[in-house]
Amino acid sequence: MTIEAFSPPAASYTAFGLRAEAERIEPGLHLVATPIGNLKDVSFRALSTLAAADAVVAEDTRVTKTLLAHYGISTPLIAYHEHNARVIRPHLLARLEAGAKLALVSDAGTPLVSDPGFRLVQEALEKGVHVTSVPGPSAVLAALVVAGLPTDRFFFEGFLPHKSGPRRARLAELAHIPGTLVFFESPRRLAETLVDCAAILGKRNAAIARELTKLFESVRRGTLDELAAALAEEEPPRGEIVLLVAPPGADAAQTAAADLDAKIEEALTAHSVKDAASVVSAATGQPRRQVYARALELAAGRVK
């Protein structure tokens, strides 16, 4: 098997005009957070670990090579991503069991957050390999603290389903979570996702964080319906997107229930209970079983 690599490891690195020696690290798997945009956000400990490792395991070696080159680090790179993980992972585990020092990095930010590193960490732990974290940048936390939304509780969903139907169904499952919702989203799907969020989650405050820590960083705030209307009239934005949605308010659950009842009542004027439940479930993304149960209550006049 051929493992992608670039030149032998360096003993030191250069940062901000200062030269620092790579410190020794223990054998095992080191999860190293890397910048999400601004190369100056990397920590000295992260650079030291990357320089001291026997190899850096990266999702996209081209991205990581740029970071290493910027700081004069020439540690060999190994490509590890969803397309080759099944083949590469056993070789990485064998090296770790033999006492290797491997640094695992994401394309940007903290490893294992929306990248394929989980299985490697899980199997390394099962084999008794030492696993440690070198914390640092995270797009999730960077977006959360600048959004202007509650930060005491939050739920990271990652990417929602690509199609509207499954997306609305998933949003309905998340609607009652008592914390700020955090999503990654593609720029080309952002407008459609905002429409679905507004339909299912209501008039909650939200924020669109784009290109965080980069030259054209921006944070756009407003209610979901306001943002949906604005994005519908614009060209898709460029760059990395984090979408954040405020938690439900004190009366949000009651409002959502009233809206659902109104939709069911309207559907019952033209359909049977069974068909009305199907129509409303498809339109709102709410689970059909729940909609059907409520439709039975409304049809029988047992409104609670």
LINGICOR-V901699 format. One line per field, one symbol per residue. ss: DSSP state (~ for helix, > for strand, _ for the rest). psi: psi as a letter, one per 30 degrees, with the letter a starting at -180 (. if undefined). burial: b if it has 24 or more other ideal C-beta (glycine too) atoms within 12 Angstrom, else e. A space follows every 50 residues. Layout:
ss = ???
psi = ???
burial = ???
This chain:
ss = ___________>>>>__>>>>______>>>>>_>____~~~__~~~~~~~ ~~__>>>>__~~~~~~~~~~______>>>_____~~~~~~~~~~~~~___ >>>>>___>________~~~~~~~~~____>>>>____~~~~~~~~____ ___>>>>>>____~~~~~~~~~~~_____>>>>>>_~~~~~~~~~~~~~~ ~___>>>>>>_______>>>>>>~~~~~~~~~________>>>>>_____ _~~~~~~~~~~~~~~~~~____~~~~~~~~~~~~___~~~~~~~~~~~~_ ____
psi = kkkklkllklfllkkhfkkkkklkllkakjjkklkfejfffkleeeeeee eflflkjkejfeeeeeeeeeggkgkkkkkjlffgeeeeeeeeeeeeffgl jkkkllekaklfjhlgfeeeeeeeefggkkklkjlbkkeeeeeefffglk ffklkjfbklkekeeeeeeeeeffegkhlkkkkkkkeffeeeeeeeeeee failklkjkkhkflehkkjklaleeeeeeeffglkkllakkkkkkllkae geeeeeeeeeeeeeeeeffflleeeeeeeeeeeffkkeeeeeeeeeeeef gik.
burial = eebeebeebbeebebeeeebebeebeebbbbbbbbbbebebbbbbbbbbb bbbbbbbbbbbebbbebbeebbbbbbbbbbbeebbeebbebbbebbeeeb bbbbbbbbbbbbbbbbbeebbeebeeeebebbbbebbbbbbbbbebbebb eeebbbbeebbeebeebbbbbbebbebeebbbbbbebebbbbbbbbbbbb bbbbbbbbbbbbbeeeeebbbbbbbebbeebeeeeebebbbbbbbbbbee ebeeebbebbbebbeebbeeeebeebbebbbebbbbebebbbebbeebbe eeee
